[in-house]
Amino acid sequence: MSDSTDRQWLRRSVGVLQQEAARSADTHLLRLSLARFPGIDFYFKDEASHPSGSLKHRLARSLYLYALCNGRLAQGQAVVDASSGSTAISEAWFARLLGLPFSAVMPACTAPAKIQAVRALGGRCELLTDPAAVPAHAAAMAAAGACHLDQFGMAERATDWRGNNNIAESIIAQMSLEPHPQPTWIVCGAGTGGTSATIGRYLRYRGLATRLCVAEPSGAAFAVGWQTRSRDARASSCTLIEGIGRASVEPSFLFEVVDKVIEVDDAQSVAATWLLTELLGNRYGGSSGTNLIACLQLAEAMCERGESGSIVSLLCDRGERYAETLFDVDWLAQRGIDPRAELARLRERVGPGPHC
Ligand SMILES: *Cc1c(COP(=O)(O)O)cnc(C)c1O
């Protein structure tokens, strides 16, 4: 292929991504008032409402743009990434838009609905029984000529952290007319670490007093590494919550921009995921529940100190993806979790409705 046809395809592909971004609306910032926290306003940014169903829609758009503009992705080239599901779905969505063949390397235990979603978008799934073998398999496919989008390696640099409608800029703009427009806390999870890196950098760039809290499954690598700023940290336990709770410190984890880490047990995350359905009328995924628990803990500490203010967090993906897992009582029981008692305690903790 000649240089000029290459550049023509590149220009067209960048244009396709820009058109998609221009067609997209921003995601809603949903407000919640909880009876037990009269002075505190809660906001949840509904990242499930992206066309590909999660906050990974933003990341996938950025990763393709980054690969294209770095000259790493050419017409007809195979695209690959290692993913626990949400990223794969968004990457498959953009691969279809760009007319590129896409393969996702994922653990075989990934929620079935996510695997189906990748396939329905025309992507291939390479399912590995050993989750630890996933990165090496993706790297091998890249060595054989595929473009490795590399969400874990590239997340923090592929996103324009100063602005360009990144998630942080969008949150701060959407808060502008609220009673407490500068949030006391923003709470998010760490999967690739891209979201926390973008928010943490943006808060510093804008000179805001808002602090950033990472909500993390108990014992996972961000929490362990953040305490000591150690990049060799390993998780001391594994989690049922997909998308977050990594086994080791990922390249895009930026510990320095995170002010606090709150660790949440899976049983609490699951119960909070169920509670979100009651509070918001839609099902969201497990990491959204983890975020909610961290928000409640921060709000309780604010109340004790007599502070008022706002706390912003994210609804990371759609709950439909977990119908056979986190929303299935038998599946949960097999893993030693019965969320009903915890759900009752959580209802007490937020107080009676209405919540908006
Ligand atoms: C990726 C992911 C996260 C964490 O976001 P990062 O920006 O990758 O750290 C949280 N929840 C879900 C469902 C995800 O897929």
The ligand as a Gaussian input file, in Angstrom:
#p B3LYP/6-31G(d) Opt

LIG

0 1
 C      -12.748000      -0.270000      33.600000
 C      -13.808000      -0.260000      34.570000
 C      -13.696000       0.473000      35.754000
 C      -12.458000       1.264000      36.126000
 O      -12.113000       2.289000      35.212000
 P      -10.609000       2.554000      34.773000
 O      -10.641000       3.858000      34.116000
 O      -10.207000       1.468000      33.815000
 O       -9.738000       2.510000      35.975000
 C      -14.775000       0.432000      36.630000
 N      -15.879000      -0.287000      36.349000
 C      -16.015000      -0.993000      35.208000
 C      -17.274000      -1.755000      34.956000
 C      -14.998000      -0.989000      34.280000
 O      -15.149000      -1.695000      33.149000

